[in-house]
Amino acid sequence: MAYDLITMGRIGVDLYPLQTGVPLPQVTSFGKFLGGSASNVAVAAARLGRRTAVITRTGDDPFGTYLHEALKGFGVDDQWVTPVPGLPTPVTFCEIFPPDDFPLYFYRQPKAPDLEIDAHELDLDAVRDARVFWVTGTGLSEEPSRTATLAALAHRAKSGITVFDLDWRPILWKDTAWTDPDAARPFYTEALRHTTVAVGNLDEVEVATGVREPHAAARALLDAGVELAVVKQGPKGVLAVNSAGESAEVPPLPVNVLNGLGAGDAFGGSLVHGLLEGWDLEKTMRHANAAGAIVASRLECSSAMPTPAEIEAAVTAGAVQ
């Protein structure tokens, strides 16, 4: 049976402070969680009842073992999560200064195993047959992951729903994209050719299209070949525009933010769920916003992903209680 969702991209261990408002040098205790955007999206969709799997790689070490155990515990198939001898499983630390300051510190040296995904090792039939296939911009940052990501997209050839999470994190690019985002744009353009849905914030849509104004950026994404453009506007909420001319602009839900780092991944999992359910744009965006707000009210990311009942309650209340 085909998967509802296969994601491809980052995985790692999040070590988050158990104290808020404390600089990292003074933090004395941490919580350990599964992390990485592609993996978190798979977890979020699984929490909503979807059959999910992730394509990624870990180190051949105890943290890699932990990630396999965590994925299976969340109901995510880990058959395409393979070890890379000689490379450590990535670890990410953060600082938590609510409501809007969450510095991230990535430890992905000398190279993250999830950038060692090889096109020749992909199960392309499974990729093609999944109802939704999800890739990220970070997957384009380095070889062989770049070629593998584009090969998977080309083989899928827009069958089903193909989502490109623009996911612009310049610190994870080792080439000139660090100082010149224009250097990354050709790879984004190529990925968009094979994509039906593009999702990104204002910085990310500007990297992908060269345009920052939300409505113009959405149009540029549609012109690049996608059927649905989702532009996250921060405090202004989210804009969604599709190729049929329909649009929805939905404000964020009021929430007391504890840690905003997992909100986008929860949004992504709920977006996938709404697309598979065939909901209209406004309902899909309202539920995705609610999912993101719920996770922003919690410390962790993966284990904080909301259930359908929690999302419905937030949508009905118009706020995260």
C-alpha positions as CSV (number, residue, x, y, z in Angstrom):
1,M,0.0,0.0,0.0
2,A,1.3,3.4,-1.0
3,Y,2.3,5.9,1.8
4,D,0.2,9.0,2.4
5,L,3.5,10.9,2.8
6,I,7.1,10.3,2.2
7,T,9.5,13.1,3.3
8,M,13.1,13.5,2.3
9,G,15.7,15.6,4.2
10,R,17.1,16.5,7.6
11,I,17.1,14.4,10.7
12,G,19.0,15.0,14.0
13,V,18.8,15.2,17.7
14,D,17.4,18.4,19.2
15,L,18.9,19.3,22.7
16,Y,16.6,22.0,24.0
17,P,17.1,23.8,27.3
18,L,14.7,23.0,30.0
19,Q,15.1,26.5,31.3
20,T,13.7,29.5,29.4
21,G,15.2,32.9,29.2
22,V,18.6,31.5,30.1
23,P,21.7,31.9,27.8
24,L,23.2,28.6,26.6
25,P,26.4,28.9,28.8
26,Q,24.2,29.1,31.9
27,V,21.8,26.3,31.0
28,T,22.2,23.3,33.3
29,S,19.7,20.8,31.8
30,F,18.4,19.8,28.4
31,G,15.7,17.6,26.9
32,K,16.5,15.3,24.0
33,F,14.1,15.1,21.1
34,L,14.0,13.9,17.5
35,G,14.5,16.9,15.2
36,G,15.0,17.9,11.5
37,S,12.3,19.5,9.5
38,A,11.6,16.7,7.1
39,S,11.4,14.2,9.9
40,N,9.2,16.5,12.0
41,V,6.8,16.9,9.1
42,A,6.5,13.1,8.9
43,V,5.8,12.9,12.6
44,A,3.2,15.7,12.4
45,A,1.3,14.0,9.7
46,A,1.5,10.6,11.5
47,R,0.0,12.2,14.6
48,L,-2.9,13.2,12.3
49,G,-3.4,9.6,11.3
50,R,-1.4,9.5,8.1
51,R,0.9,6.6,7.0
52,T,4.3,8.3,6.7
53,A,7.9,7.5,6.0
54,V,11.1,9.5,5.8
55,I,14.2,9.2,3.6
56,T,17.3,10.3,5.4
57,R,20.5,9.2,6.9
58,T,22.1,9.2,10.4
59,G,25.5,8.5,11.9
60,D,26.3,4.9,12.9
61,D,26.2,5.8,16.6
62,P,23.9,5.8,19.6
63,F,22.2,9.0,18.6
64,G,21.3,7.3,15.3
65,T,19.9,4.4,17.2
66,Y,17.8,6.9,19.2
67,L,16.4,8.5,16.1
68,H,15.3,5.1,14.7
69,E,13.6,4.3,18.0
70,A,11.9,7.8,18.1
71,L,10.6,7.5,14.5
72,K,9.1,4.1,15.2
73,G,7.6,5.4,18.4
74,F,5.9,8.2,16.5
75,G,4.6,5.7,13.9
76,V,6.9,6.8,11.1
77,D,8.4,4.1,8.9
78,D,12.2,4.2,9.2
79,Q,13.1,1.7,6.5
80,W,14.9,4.3,4.4
81,V,16.9,5.8,7.3
82,T,20.4,4.4,6.8
83,P,23.7,4.9,8.6
84,V,26.8,6.7,7.2
85,P,29.9,5.2,8.8
86,G,32.4,7.9,9.9
87,L,29.9,10.8,10.2
88,P,28.3,11.7,13.5
89,T,24.5,12.1,13.8
90,P,23.8,15.9,13.9
91,V,22.9,17.6,17.1
92,T,21.2,21.0,17.3
93,F,21.1,23.2,20.4
94,C,18.9,26.3,20.8
95,E,18.3,29.1,23.3
96,I,14.7,30.0,24.3
97,F,13.8,33.6,24.8
98,P,10.1,33.9,24.2
99,P,8.2,35.1,22.4
100,D,10.3,35.5,19.3
101,D,14.0,34.8,19.9
102,F,15.2,31.2,19.5
103,P,18.8,31.1,18.3
104,L,19.8,27.8,16.8
105,Y,23.3,26.2,16.9
106,F,23.7,23.4,14.3
107,Y,26.5,20.8,14.8
108,R,26.6,19.1,11.4
109,Q,30.4,18.8,10.9
110,P,32.3,17.6,9.1
111,K,29.2,16.8,7.1
112,A,25.6,15.9,8.0
113,P,24.7,12.3,7.1
114,D,21.4,13.4,5.7
115,L,23.4,15.2,2.9
116,E,24.8,11.8,1.9
117,I,21.5,10.6,0.4
118,D,22.4,9.1,-2.9
119,A,20.2,9.0,-6.0
120,H,21.3,5.4,-6.8
121,E,20.0,4.2,-3.4
122,L,16.5,5.7,-3.6
123,D,13.3,3.6,-3.9
124,L,12.0,5.6,-6.8
125,D,8.9,3.5,-7.1
126,A,7.9,4.3,-3.6
127,V,8.6,8.0,-4.2
128,R,6.4,8.0,-7.3
129,D,3.6,6.1,-5.6
130,A,3.3,8.1,-2.4
131,R,0.2,10.3,-2.3
132,V,2.4,13.2,-1.1
133,F,6.2,13.6,-1.5
134,W,7.9,16.3,0.5
135,V,11.4,17.7,-0.1
136,T,13.3,20.7,1.4
137,G,15.7,23.4,0.3
138,T,18.4,22.2,2.6
139,G,18.4,19.0,0.5
140,L,19.7,21.1,-2.4
141,S,22.6,22.6,-0.4
142,E,25.3,20.0,-1.1
143,E,26.0,16.8,-3.1
144,P,25.1,14.0,-3.4
145,S,21.8,15.1,-1.7
146,R,21.2,17.8,-4.3
147,T,21.3,15.3,-7.2
148,A,19.2,12.8,-5.2
149,T,16.6,15.4,-4.4
150,L,16.3,16.5,-8.0
151,A,16.3,13.0,-9.3
152,A,13.5,12.0,-7.0
153,L,11.4,15.0,-8.1
154,A,12.1,14.3,-11.8
155,H,11.1,10.6,-11.4
156,R,7.9,11.5,-9.6
157,A,7.1,14.0,-12.4
158,K,4.3,15.7,-10.4
159,S,2.4,12.5,-9.8
160,G,0.2,13.1,-6.8
161,I,1.0,16.0,-4.6
162,T,4.7,17.1,-4.6
163,V,5.6,19.7,-1.9
164,F,8.8,21.8,-1.9
165,D,9.5,23.3,1.5
166,L,11.7,26.2,0.5
167,D,13.5,25.8,3.8
168,W,16.3,28.5,3.3
169,R,19.0,28.1,6.0
170,P,22.1,29.8,4.6
171,I,24.3,28.5,7.5
172,L,23.8,25.0,6.0
173,W,25.1,26.0,2.6
174,K,28.9,25.8,2.2
175,D,29.3,27.6,-1.1
176,T,28.7,31.2,-2.2
177,A,25.0,31.0,-1.2
178,W,26.2,32.0,2.3
179,T,26.8,35.5,1.1
180,D,24.9,35.4,-2.2
181,P,21.4,33.8,-2.1
182,D,21.2,34.2,-5.9
183,A,23.7,31.3,-6.2
184,A,21.1,29.0,-4.8
185,R,18.2,30.2,-7.0
186,P,19.0,28.0,-10.0
187,F,18.6,24.9,-7.9
188,Y,15.3,26.2,-6.4
189,T,14.1,26.9,-10.0
190,E,14.8,23.4,-11.1
191,A,13.1,21.9,-8.1
192,L,10.0,24.1,-8.6
193,R,9.7,22.7,-12.2
194,H,8.7,19.3,-10.6
195,T,6.7,20.7,-7.7
196,T,2.9,21.1,-7.2
197,V,3.0,22.9,-3.9
198,A,5.6,25.4,-2.6
199,V,5.7,26.5,1.0
200,G,8.0,29.2,2.5
201,N,8.3,32.4,4.5
202,L,9.1,35.8,3.0
203,D,12.9,35.2,3.1
204,E,12.5,31.8,1.5
205,V,10.2,32.9,-1.3
206,E,12.6,35.7,-2.1
207,V,15.4,33.3,-2.4
208,A,13.3,31.1,-4.7
209,T,11.9,33.8,-6.9
210,G,13.7,37.1,-6.3
211,V,10.4,38.6,-5.2
212,R,9.5,39.4,-1.6
213,E,6.0,41.0,-1.7
214,P,3.7,38.2,-0.7
215,H,1.2,38.3,-3.5
216,A,3.8,38.9,-6.2
217,A,5.9,36.1,-4.7
218,A,3.0,33.7,-4.8
219,R,2.4,34.6,-8.5
220,A,6.1,34.0,-9.2
221,L,5.9,30.6,-7.6
222,L,2.8,29.7,-9.7
223,D,4.6,31.0,-12.8
224,A,7.5,28.7,-11.9
225,G,5.2,25.7,-12.3
226,V,3.6,25.0,-9.0
227,E,-0.2,24.6,-8.5
228,L,-0.4,26.0,-5.0
229,A,1.8,28.7,-3.4
230,V,1.8,29.1,0.4
231,V,3.5,32.2,1.7
232,K,4.0,32.5,5.5
233,Q,3.9,36.2,6.5
234,G,4.8,36.0,10.2
235,P,2.4,38.2,12.3
236,K,0.3,38.8,9.2
237,G,-0.6,35.1,8.9
238,V,-0.4,33.0,5.8
239,L,-1.3,33.6,2.2
240,A,-2.3,30.7,-0.1
241,V,-3.0,31.1,-3.9
242,N,-3.6,28.3,-6.4
243,S,-3.5,28.1,-10.1
244,A,-7.3,28.1,-10.4
245,G,-7.3,31.7,-9.1
246,E,-8.5,30.9,-5.6
247,S,-6.8,32.5,-2.6
248,A,-7.0,32.6,1.1
249,E,-5.3,34.9,3.6
250,V,-5.6,33.6,7.2
251,P,-4.4,35.4,10.3
252,P,-2.4,33.6,13.0
253,L,-4.0,32.2,16.1
254,P,-3.4,34.1,19.3
255,V,-0.9,32.0,21.4
256,N,1.5,32.4,24.3
257,V,4.7,31.3,22.6
258,L,7.1,29.2,24.5
259,N,9.3,27.9,21.6
260,G,8.5,28.8,18.0
261,L,11.0,26.4,16.4
262,G,8.6,23.5,15.5
263,A,5.7,25.6,14.4
264,G,6.5,25.4,10.7
265,D,6.8,21.6,10.8
266,A,3.5,21.2,12.5
267,F,2.0,23.6,9.9
268,G,3.5,21.3,7.2
269,G,2.1,18.1,8.6
270,S,-1.4,19.7,8.9
271,L,-1.1,21.1,5.4
272,V,-0.4,17.6,4.0
273,H,-3.4,16.3,5.9
274,G,-5.7,19.1,4.6
275,L,-4.6,18.5,1.0
276,L,-5.2,14.8,1.3
277,E,-8.7,15.5,2.8
278,G,-9.5,17.8,-0.1
279,W,-10.3,20.7,2.1
280,D,-10.7,24.2,0.6
281,L,-7.8,26.6,1.0
282,E,-9.2,28.6,3.9
283,K,-9.9,25.5,6.0
284,T,-6.6,24.0,5.2
285,M,-4.7,27.2,6.2
286,R,-6.7,27.7,9.4
287,H,-6.0,24.1,10.6
288,A,-2.3,24.4,9.6
289,N,-2.0,27.7,11.4
290,A,-3.6,26.2,14.5
291,A,-1.2,23.2,14.4
292,G,1.7,25.5,14.3
293,A,0.4,27.7,17.1
294,I,-0.1,24.7,19.3
295,V,3.5,23.6,18.9
296,A,4.7,27.1,19.5
297,S,3.1,27.0,22.9
298,R,5.2,23.9,23.8
299,L,8.9,23.3,24.5
300,E,9.7,20.5,22.1
301,C,9.0,19.9,18.4
302,S,8.4,16.3,17.4
303,S,6.7,15.1,20.5
304,A,4.7,18.3,20.7
305,M,2.9,17.6,17.4
306,P,-0.9,18.0,17.9
307,T,-3.7,15.5,17.5
308,P,-6.8,16.2,15.3
309,A,-8.9,16.9,18.4
310,E,-6.4,19.5,19.7
311,I,-6.3,21.3,16.3
312,E,-10.1,21.3,16.1
313,A,-10.3,22.8,19.6
314,A,-7.9,25.6,18.7
315,V,-9.7,26.4,15.5
316,T,-13.1,26.4,17.3
317,A,-11.8,28.6,20.1
318,G,-9.9,30.9,17.8
319,A,-6.9,30.7,20.0
320,V,-4.6,28.2,21.7
321,Q,-5.9,27.9,25.2
